[in-house]
Amino acid sequence: MRTNVAFKTLLTIAIGVSLFSCNKSNNYKNSSRATGWDINSKDGGFQYKTDYKEMETGPGLVFVEGGTFTMGRVQDDVMHDWNNTPTQQHIQSFYMDETEVTNMMYMEYLDWLKNVFPPSQENYRNIYNGAVPDTLVWRNRLGFNETMVNNYLRHPAYANYPVVGVSWIQAVEFSKWRTNRVNELMLEDKGYIKEGARYNDIDAATTFDTETYLNAPTKVYGGNDEITRGGKNADKLGTASDSAEAKNIYIQRKDGVLLPEYRLPTEAEWEYAALGLVGIRSYNVYRGRKKYPWDGQYTRSGDVKRQGDQLANFKQGAGDYGGIAGWSDDGADITAEVKSYQANDFGLYDMAGNVSEWVADVYRPIVDDEFNDFNYYRGNVYTKNEINDDGSVKIVAPDGVVYDTLSNGKIVARALPGEIAQVPITEMDSYLRTNFDKSDNRDFRDGDKSSSRYYESFNEISSPSKRMYNSPQFATSTDSLGNVRPENDETKRTSLVSDEVRVYKGGSWRDRAYWLDPAQRRYFPQDMATDYIGFRNAMSRVGSKSKNENKTARN
């Protein structure tokens, strides 16, 4: 009797183990974990990308694995700004340009604009003119710098030097253009659009935009389906087998072919990437004691082979922009060619010195970690696609280019033909939400009405004109002939801080070593440019925190 009970018990356990093993080994590659239905079947069913490995690394980018770090200085602030009080932040994994955007990279952008939107045509003139960097930033009342004014942007001798004279707004527009060109090439390389169309079939009415392709693919390239269906794989679904029935299907977001947008890094991302903590295992460094992107407390190398060499391009003293000619020189007086100095542990070059860099954030004296300590960013302005009466998305027409007139009188294009028109979200879009309640969140908790010292919660109309940041208000007017004239703000103002002022990070060739600390932060109007501020792009990573090789090494 006991033998039979024992046998039945063992049999039950064996069956359970067998079932468990079967369930564990079932990877649901060709069937749904939810319903058990077949997927990606030639006989029917929904199509999904089940063999996706991981996100590709876009051109020019290197991987930055996310983690926690102490953002802001923990040492004395000799400038007494106290605008970088240490806060603990966590950053998601992302990608960043290994170098600053160079003159050659930016010239490619300008040449594309000139080719597609000829400035000789009146309705397109300001597209190109608004994108050209301000080369006059090199001028100095008591200095001779005309060589850089005339040559720095276009001469091949400076091709691999960081672009300067670019405003924050121009950097953002470049990033949008770069996103579209990279994804356009990826579709061509993978055979989903006509080969060579990006050179031979493009004009102002037939451009490619990533979001337009994803939301309204029949309207991309001006509706020319010879391009969108002219690739070698255009008759197949991106995730399907070689089924001949999968025709006239466009690549979708679920296919994992297109990359996320190129954009400016957030301030937290830039500082985290510059510190390069990935290669150091030291408690003091982890808690924010690292001073530069490299190891050590000095700007000269202690390595035996390179001992005494400067590790960055910066101003060493009054009238000393590079040192004495010879071995002690840092190799540059103005900017230096990219990759002139060693990369940090993430593989990023010039995260200290050479040029300071625009980041995405609106400037405020305080980083509000009390509200958010994950992917911190100030500057969110939520928009949505504009919808036509028939329910389709509204595409910017060749004659519907949207221009902005900046406070300095310069005209820039903010919505090009082929893009989806954007409008602010409405009150209904945020109704009963707890995470956001309006479109423009740049001054949330620091500059909005409720954060003003004059705000009274019981008085709806209390001092609406008195704001926390009383910055100058510059404007432009247009005369009867259409000439744009800047107008100065003659009223007395108490601050330069506003929602149109952006953070820039890192020291430059004009700065002393104090500014090389990645935690240092400064600000500048978003529509102005200098000879010492450039930029580089970042891209969010979708999927796992670590790359596959990192996971393998960890296991």
N, C-alpha and C positions, 0 to 999 in steps of 0.2 A: 504493500500500500504506500509506504513512504517512498519506495523507489519510483512508483508511478507519479506521485506528486512532484518529486524532484525532477523527473523527466519532463513533466508538463511545464514546470517553472523554467527549466533551461530552454525548452522549445519556445516559450513565450518571449524570453529574453533574446534568443537568437533571431526570432522573427522581428522583434522591435529594433534590434541592432541592424538587421538587414534593411528594414524600411528606412531607418534613419540614414543609413549609408547611401541608399538610393536617392533619398531626398537631398542629401548633402552633395552628392555628385551631380545632381541635375542642375545644369547652369542656365537652363531656360533660354538657350541661344535662339532656338527656332519656335519657341512657344511662350505664351504669355504667363508670367508669374501671377497675374491677377485673375485671368479667366481660363487659362489652359488652351486657348485658341491658338491656331498656327499663325505665325507672323513671318513676313518676308517670304511667303510661299508663292510659287509660280501659279498655283491654282486660285489665288485670291488672298484676301486678308490685308491687314495694314502693313505698311512698310516702315521699318525703324532701323537705325544705325546700331547694330549690335556688336560690330567688330571695331568700334572706335577705340583707339589707343589713348592718345592724349593730344592736347592742343599743340599745333605747330608753333615754332618760334618765328615771329615775323622778321622781315629784313631789318638788319641793324640793331636788333634787340638782344639782350642777355637776360637770363632768368634770375629773378631775385626771390628767394624763398622767404615767405613771411614769418613773422614771429613777434615777440614782445620786445620793447626797448624803452629806455627813459628818454623821452623827447624833451629838449630844452637843457639849458646849462645847469650845472650843479656847483660851478665855481663863481668867484666874484665877477660882477658885471661892471667893468671899469667905465663903460659908457653910461651907466645908471639908467638904462632903458627899462630894465626889469620886465621885459615883454616876452621872456622865454623861461618862465618859471617851470621847473621840471615836472613832467606828468608822465605816468606810465601808460603807454599806448600799445595796441596790438594791430599789426598790419597784415592783411591778406597777401598771399603770394601774387607777384605781378612781374611784368617785363619792363626793362628800361633800355633806352639807347645807350650803347657802350661809349659813345662820344657825344659831344654837343652836335646839333645840326650845323652842318658846314655850309660855306658859301656855295659850293657846287651843288649840294642837296637843295638849297633854296633857289639856286638859279634854274634847276630843273623845273621847279614849281612855276617860276616866272615865265620860262619859255613855253611851258604847257599853256598857261593862261594867255600868253600872247598869240599862240597858235590857234586856240579854240575861240577866244574872245578878242579878236583883233582890236587894239586900242585906236586904230584908224577909224573905226566905226563909232560914231558919237554915243550910241546907247550902251556900248561896252567899254568905253574909254576908262571909266573909273574903276573897273574891275582890276585891270592891270596896274594902273597908277596907284590904287589903294593898297596893293600888295608889295610894292617896291619899298625896300628898306630905306630909311632916312640916312643917306650917306653924309649929310651935313653934321651929324653928331660928332664927327671927328674934329670939327673946327674949334679953335680956342682963340680968344681975343689976343692973347699974348704968346701964341705958339704957332709954329709952321707945321701944319698937318695936311696940306693939300694933296700930298702923295696918297694918303689913305682915302681922302674924299674921292679922288678920281679912280683909284685902282683897287681898293680893298675888296669890294664886292665881286668885281668881274674879272680881274686879272688872274691868269692861271697860277701865278706865284702864290696867291692866297686861296686857292681852290679848297684846300683841306684845312683852312682856318675856320674857327667858329663864326657864324654869321652874327652880326650885331646891327644896331639901328632898327631892330624889329620890336614893335610894341607887343604887349600881351595879346591884344586883339588880333594882330597879324599872325602871331604864333598859333593861336587857336584855329584860324582859317587854314593855315598850312597843314595842321594836324588833320583836319577834315579832308582836305585834298589828298593827303598821303594815304589815309584809310581807303579811299575809293580807288586810288591807283594800285595799291597792293592787292586788294580783293579782285579788281578787274583782271590783273595778271594771273591770279590764282585760278579764276574761272577759265581763263584761256589755256593755262598750262594743263589743267585737268580735263580739258576738252568740252567745256559746257558753253562756250561762246566762240564765235568765229575767230579764227587765228588772224592776228594782225589788225583786227578792227580798231584797237586802241590807237593805232597810227593812221590808218587809211580811211576810216569811216566816221570820224569824230568831228563835229562842229558844234556851234552854240546850241543847236536844236537836238543834237543826238549825243548827249554825254551819259556817262555811267555814274550812278550813285548807289551805294550799298543798301541804304534803307529803302530806296525806291525799288530796287531789285527784289528785296525781301517782301515788301508790302504790296507792290503793284508791278510785277515783273513784265507785264505786257506794255508798260509805259516807259520802261528804261530804253535808252538809245532812241528816244523819240518815238517809240512804238515799232521800231524796225526789227521784226522777228527773224529776218535773215541773219542778224547778228546773234541774237539770243538762242536761236535754234540752228546755228550754222557750225557748231562745234562737233567734234567726232563722237562725243558722248551725250549730245543734247537730246537724243531720242530715248535716253534711259533715265530712270530715277536715280538720284545720287546714292541711295541706299539699297537699290533693288539688284536683283541678279540680272543676267543678260536677257531678260524677257523682252520679246519684241513688242509686247502689248503696252509696256511702260513708255508711252510716247508723249511728247509735248508737256513734259513735267519740268518745272524749274527747280533749281537748287533752293532748298529752304533752310531755315536756321537749324532744324533738327538733323540735317545731314552733316553738320560739323565741318563744312568745307571753308566757310568764310571766317575771317578773323574778327575779333572785337575791334573797337575803334582805337586808333592812335589818338592820344590826348596828352595834355600837360600832366605831369605827376602832381599829386597833392603834396602839400608841405610835409606832412607826416611821412609819406612814401619817399620823398626826396631825401629827407634827413636820415631815415632808416637806411636807405641804399648807400648814402654817402659814408656812413659810419662803418659799414661792412663788417658787422659783428660776427658774421658766419664763420670766419676763420680763427676766432679767438675764444678761448675757454678760460675766462678770468672773471671772478665775481665783481671786482671793481669796475671792469669794463662794462659788464652787463648792467650795472647800476648807473651807468652814464658817465664814467670817468674817462672815457676815450676822448682825446682832444682833437685828433685829426683823422682823415680817412685812412692814414697809414698808422703803423705801430709807433709808439714813442711820443715824447713831448717836444720834439724839435723838428724844424723844417728842413734840416740837412740829413742826408742818409748816413747811417752808421754801419752799413754793409761794407765789408772789406774791399770789395771790388769797386764800389761806388762811393766810398767814404768822402763826405764833404759835399757831395752833389746836392743841389737843391731839389726838393721833391715836388715843387709846384711853382707856378709862374705868378708872382705877386710883387708888390712894391716893397722893397726892403728898407727904405728910408727916404727922407726928404731928398728929392732929386736923384734917387737911386731906384731905377725900375728893373734892374737886372744884375747889378753887381759890376765889379771890375772885369773888363774883357779878359777872357781866358778861362782857366779851370774853375774859378769861383763864380762865374756868370751863370744865371739860371737858364740861359739859352734864348731869351726873348726880352724885348723891351715893351712892345705892345702885346697883342695876343700871340700865342704859339700855335704851331700846327698840332692838330689833335694827335693823341698818342705819343706826345713828346716825353711824357712822364709815366711812371709805372701805374698800372691799374690797382684798384683796391681789391679786397678779397672777393667781391662779387664780380670782378672783371670790368669795372666801370672806370673810365679815364676822366681825369680833370674834375673830380667832384670837390676839389678845392683849388682855387686859383684859375687862371686863364680868363674865363668870363663868369660873372654871376649868372644865375639862371632863373627865368620866370617859373613859378609854380602856379597851380590852379587857384589857390585860396585867395579870398578876399581878406585883407589885413584887418586884424583886431589886436589890441595889446595883450589880450589874454586868450589862451587856448582853453576852451570850455570842456575839460575832461569830466566835469561833474555831470554833464549831460550825456557825453559820449566818449568812450575810450577805445572804440573799435573802428578802424578805418576813418579816423577823424578828418573832417573836411568842412570848411565854411565856404559856401558859394553856390549851394544848390538853387537852381531856378528850374522848376518842373514845367515842362511843356508837353503838348500832345500833337498828333497829326491833325491838320485842318481837313475837315471832311466836306465834300461837295454835297449838293442837295440829293444826288442819286446814291449817296453812301460811299462813293469812292474817295480815295485820298486826293487832295489837291496838289498837283505838281506845278512847280514854278515854271512859267512859260518863258521863252527867250526874251519876250518884251516885258516880263514881270520881275526883273531882278530887283531885289530889296537892298537898298543902300542905307547906311547910317552916316550922318554927318557928325564927326567927333568934336569934342570941345575945342580942339586946336584947329578946326576948320577942314581937316582932311576927310575925304569921302571914301568909305570902304564898303565893299559888297559883303552882305551877311547871309544872303540866300541866292544861290546861283541856279540857272536853268537846269532842270532835271531833278532838283532836290524836292523833298516833300515839305510843303509850307508848314510852319509850326505856329501854334497859338498857346497862350498860357492856359493852364488847367483852370477849371471853374470851381465855384463853391460846391457844386454837386459832385465833382470828382473827388473831393475830400470829405464829403459828408459822412459823419459817424466814424471817421478814421481817428486813431489816436497817435499815429506816427508823423502826420503832417496835416496842415489845414489851409495852406495857401501855396501859390505858385512860387513867389520870390521869398526865399529863406535866408538871404545873405545877411540880414541884420537880426536874425533870431537870437533873442536873449542878450543882445549886445548892440543896441542902436535902434531897435524898434520902439514903438510907442510905449509898450508896457515896461521896457527896461529903462526908460528915461527917468531922471530924478524928479521930473515934474508930473509924472503919471499918478493919477488917483483912480483906483479901481471903482470907486463909487461915483465918479464924475466923468461921463462919457466925453465931454468936450473940454477937458482940462488941458490947457496950453498945448494944442496940437502943433503949433509952429516951433516950439522949443524942443529940439532933439538932442540926444546925447552927443552926437558928433556934428558940430556946426561947421562943416567944411565949405570952402569956396564953391560957388556954383558958376561954372563957365558955360557959355552958350554961343551959338552962332545965329546970324540972321542972313537973309538973302535979299539983295536989292532988286530993283525992277529989271535989271539986265541978267539976273540969275547968278550974280557973283556972291560967293559965300564970304561973310565977314565975321571974324571972331569978336566976341564981346567980353570984356573983362568984368569980373565981379568987384564992384567998388565998395561993397559993404564990409564991415569989420567981421572977420571970422576967427574962430578960436581953435580950429583943428584942421589938419590936412587929411584926416581919416574919413573915408566915405565908402560907399558900396562900389565905387569905381576905382578903388585903389587895391593893388594886388601885391602879394608877397613875392620877393625874390630872395634866393638863397645862395650861399657860397661866396667866397672872396673872389676878386678879379685881379687882373693885371694892374689895376689902379689902387688896390687895397693893400693895407698892411696885414701882417700875419694874423692879427687879432680876428679878422673876419673870415679866416680859413676854417674856423671851427664850424662844423655842419649845423650846430644848434643856433648859430646866429641868424637873425631874421631882420629884414628891412622891407620897405614898401615903396611903391612908385605908381603914379597914375597909369591905368591900363592902356590909355591911348597915346602915351608918350614913349620915347625910345632914347637910348644912350649908346655910347661907344663901349660900354663894359657889361651890358646885359645881353645874354643870348638865351638859348633854351635847348632842351632835349625832350623827346617824347617818351611816354610810358604806355603800357597796355595792360589791362586787367587779365589775369589768368582765370580761365574757366576750368572747372574740374578739381582734381586733387591738389592739395597744398604742395606736395613734393613732386618732382619729376620722377619718371620711372626708374632712372638709374640711381637716384637718391634712395628710393624705396628698396631697391635691390641691395644697395650697400648697407642699409640699415638692418635688413634681414640677414 
